[in-house]
Each structure stands twice: as structure tokens, then as C-alpha cells.
Amino acid sequence: MPVKDQTTPPARPRRSRNLWVKRIRSRIHNNGLMAARTIPEGTRIIEYVGERLTKRESAIRAFRRIDRAQRTGAAAVFIFELNARYDIDGSVRWNPARLINHSCNPNCETRIIRGHIWIIALREIQAGEELTYDYGYDLEHWEEHPCRCGEPNCVGHIVRRDQHKKLKKILEKRRRKDST
């Protein structure tokens, strides 16, 4: 499938209203999505959609957005890895899944199924509960991504769960250095 000309904005696909989710003001970070009704464990709640980009274009956009976010406090990156060749830029207005916030104790996860990125319930999610997933960021740029989830197990920065121990060691080492 050819990549769209980057000067033309992507066309909005026709989609029906998602009955699982509702947009909210989030206690975590500005906007979010909540369960509009009880969602059973394993449910494909919503697809993460957007413009398909080459890895090169994706990197250019990501660095530009991170720079803007650091200057303005805006949301940083909505780019999601699809496969070895392409990413999805979910920053488009017609992608409500972009509003799902990170949590260190998520109730959802992402899965790529036959070329589509799905947000899937890790457990039964009660109506009114905010939807969250682990953004899965690498430890490499942890300082650029503060976490606001407020969970008891929060490490203060958005990094993959398997990186929490390493980050805690880095933070402890800094605390000791700063206190001397």
C-alpha cells in the first residue's frame, strides 16, 4: 500500500460511534476516555487510528513534537509503532484513542492484530473508570516524560513496566548525590 503524500492531510474515515467509551476531563492529564459501560476483560475497546508514516517521517515528527511539548507543556507524541516499516500518527482529531492516558497500573493494553492497533481490556473495567495503558516508553528518554498517574506504584516517569527497577536505581543514585 503506498504512503500518502505528506502534504495532504489524511481523509477522515467513516466510523460509527464507539459505545464503550466517553470523552472526559482526566485527573491524570487534561483529556481522557472513560468506560461508558462495564467492559468485559479481553474486549477490543477501540482502535488506535491515524495517518500511516514511514519510519523516517515518524522520527522527524516525533522529535519536532517532543521539542514543542518541552516548550509549551502540550502533549508530546501520538506516534505508535505499527511494524518494522510503518508507524501510525494518531494525533488526528478523528482518533479518540489518542486521549487514553498512561498509567503505571493500567486497565488496558495495546495489541497489533492484523495490521490494526487495538486497545484491549486487561480486566473487567467498570462504567465511569478512566481507561489507561502503559505507553511502553524506553528508559533512554525517561526525563522527558513525567508521569502523572498518581498510582501507588508510580515511578514518576513514563517508562515500560520492566524498566521501573532500573529507573528507581537511577533516581536513588541521584537523590544520594544531591544530598551530599
Secondary structure, 3 states (H helix, E strand, C coil): CCCCCCCCCCCCCCCCCCCCEEEEECCCCCEEEEECCCECCCCEEEEECCEEEEHHHHHHHHHHHHHHHHHHCCCCCCEEECCCCEEEECCCCCCHHHHCEECCCCCEEEEEECCEEEEEECCCECCCCECEECCCCCHHHHHHCECCCCCCCCCCECCCHHHHHHHHHHHHHHHHHHHC
